[in-house]
Amino acid sequence: ENGGAENAIIFISTMVQTLSIILLTASELHELRTTLAHSFQEESEEGRKVFVTLFHCWCHNPVSTFSLCLLARAFDLSFALVKRFSEMREISVGFLMQIDKLVQLLESPIFIHLRLQLLDVESPHHAALLKSIYGLLMCLPQG
């Protein structure tokens, strides 16, 4: 009985991970990524609704949730997630592989805005962004 629920959770997490990679990499979803990037601006009610809808689904996979927060520029939330990662009792190889894949994607053109924001030390979101990125890197094994 419990095994069925566990299998369902694993399936949902894997599906969210797959959808997240598609969201991050498919050129056809550029407009959706742009909507997400503006989701916390005052005039973007649609963007906020899109973020909230995706967030509820993406919550089934921690690394996908983190990447969604980066796309939406919700850096305070992404930092809160990284802190939660550090509190996990067991970190699986699969989890570490997802983080490694995300770090590789952070170097791709999809996240150029993010890398450029790291240079804007005057931005009110700079500290949370920097902590999020460094925190993610600290979750990976060192050495």
C-alpha positions as CSV (number, residue, x, y, z in Angstrom):
1,E,0.0,0.0,0.0
2,N,2.7,2.5,1.0
3,G,4.9,1.4,-1.9
4,G,2.3,2.7,-4.4
5,A,2.3,6.1,-2.8
6,E,6.1,6.1,-2.8
7,N,6.3,5.1,-6.4
8,A,3.8,7.9,-7.3
9,I,5.9,10.5,-5.5
10,I,9.0,9.3,-7.4
11,F,7.2,9.4,-10.7
12,I,5.9,12.9,-10.0
13,S,9.3,14.1,-9.0
14,T,10.9,12.6,-12.2
15,M,8.1,14.2,-14.4
16,V,8.6,17.6,-12.8
17,Q,12.4,17.3,-13.3
18,T,11.8,16.4,-17.0
19,L,9.4,19.3,-17.5
20,S,11.8,21.7,-15.7
21,I,14.6,20.7,-18.1
22,I,12.3,21.4,-21.0
23,L,11.3,24.7,-19.6
24,L,15.0,25.7,-19.1
25,T,16.2,24.5,-22.5
26,A,13.5,24.6,-25.2
27,S,13.7,27.6,-27.4
28,E,9.9,27.3,-27.9
29,L,9.4,28.3,-24.3
30,H,11.4,31.6,-24.4
31,E,8.2,33.6,-24.0
32,L,7.2,31.6,-20.9
33,R,10.6,32.1,-19.4
34,T,10.3,35.9,-20.1
35,T,6.8,35.9,-18.4
36,L,8.4,34.1,-15.4
37,A,11.3,36.6,-15.3
38,H,8.8,39.4,-14.9
39,S,6.4,37.6,-12.6
40,F,7.3,39.7,-9.5
41,Q,7.0,43.1,-11.2
42,E,4.0,45.1,-10.1
43,E,2.2,45.1,-13.5
44,S,2.6,41.3,-14.1
45,E,-0.5,39.7,-12.6
46,E,-0.3,37.0,-15.3
47,G,3.3,36.3,-14.6
48,R,2.5,35.9,-10.9
49,K,-0.3,33.4,-11.7
50,V,2.0,31.4,-13.9
51,F,4.7,31.3,-11.2
52,V,2.3,30.2,-8.5
53,T,0.8,27.5,-10.7
54,L,4.2,26.1,-11.7
55,F,5.5,26.4,-8.2
56,H,2.7,24.2,-6.8
57,C,3.7,21.5,-9.3
58,W,7.5,22.1,-9.2
59,C,7.5,21.7,-5.4
60,H,7.6,17.9,-5.9
61,N,11.3,18.3,-7.0
62,P,13.5,20.6,-4.9
63,V,16.1,21.3,-7.6
64,S,13.4,22.1,-10.2
65,T,11.7,24.4,-7.6
66,F,15.1,26.2,-7.1
67,S,15.6,26.6,-10.9
68,L,12.0,28.0,-11.2
69,C,12.8,30.6,-8.5
70,L,15.9,31.6,-10.4
71,L,14.0,32.0,-13.6
72,A,11.3,34.1,-11.8
73,R,14.1,36.1,-10.1
74,A,12.6,35.1,-6.7
75,F,16.0,35.1,-5.1
76,D,14.9,35.3,-1.5
77,L,12.9,32.1,-2.0
78,S,15.7,30.4,-3.8
79,F,18.0,31.1,-0.9
80,A,15.4,29.8,1.5
81,L,15.4,26.6,-0.5
82,V,19.2,26.2,-0.5
83,K,19.1,26.5,3.3
84,R,16.5,23.7,3.4
85,F,18.8,21.6,1.1
86,S,21.5,21.9,3.8
87,E,19.0,20.5,6.4
88,M,18.3,17.3,4.4
89,R,19.2,14.2,6.3
90,E,20.1,12.2,3.3
91,I,21.4,13.6,0.0
92,S,21.0,11.1,-2.8
93,V,23.3,10.7,-5.8
94,G,20.3,11.6,-7.9
95,F,19.8,14.9,-6.1
96,L,23.5,15.7,-6.5
97,M,23.3,14.9,-10.2
98,Q,20.3,17.2,-10.6
99,I,22.3,20.0,-8.9
100,D,25.3,19.4,-11.1
101,K,23.0,19.5,-14.2
102,L,21.6,22.8,-13.0
103,V,25.0,24.3,-12.4
104,Q,25.9,23.3,-16.0
105,L,22.7,25.0,-17.2
106,L,23.5,28.1,-15.2
107,E,26.4,28.5,-17.6
108,S,24.1,28.4,-20.7
109,P,22.5,31.4,-22.5
110,I,19.2,30.8,-20.7
111,F,20.7,32.2,-17.5
112,I,22.8,35.0,-18.9
113,H,20.6,37.6,-17.2
114,L,21.3,35.8,-13.9
115,R,25.1,35.9,-14.4
116,L,24.9,39.6,-15.3
117,Q,22.8,40.3,-12.2
118,L,25.7,38.9,-10.1
119,L,27.7,42.0,-11.3
120,D,25.0,44.4,-10.1
121,V,26.2,44.8,-6.5
122,E,23.8,47.8,-6.0
123,S,20.7,45.7,-6.7
124,P,18.5,45.0,-3.6
125,H,18.4,41.3,-4.7
126,H,22.2,40.9,-5.1
127,A,22.8,39.4,-1.7
128,A,20.1,36.8,-2.0
129,L,21.1,35.8,-5.5
130,L,24.8,35.5,-4.5
131,K,23.8,33.4,-1.4
132,S,21.6,31.2,-3.6
133,I,24.3,30.5,-6.2
134,Y,27.1,29.9,-3.6
135,G,24.8,27.9,-1.5
136,L,23.9,25.6,-4.4
137,L,27.6,25.1,-5.2
138,M,28.3,24.3,-1.5
139,C,25.7,21.5,-1.7
140,L,28.0,19.7,-4.2
141,P,30.8,17.6,-2.9
142,Q,34.0,19.6,-2.7
143,G,37.2,18.3,-4.3
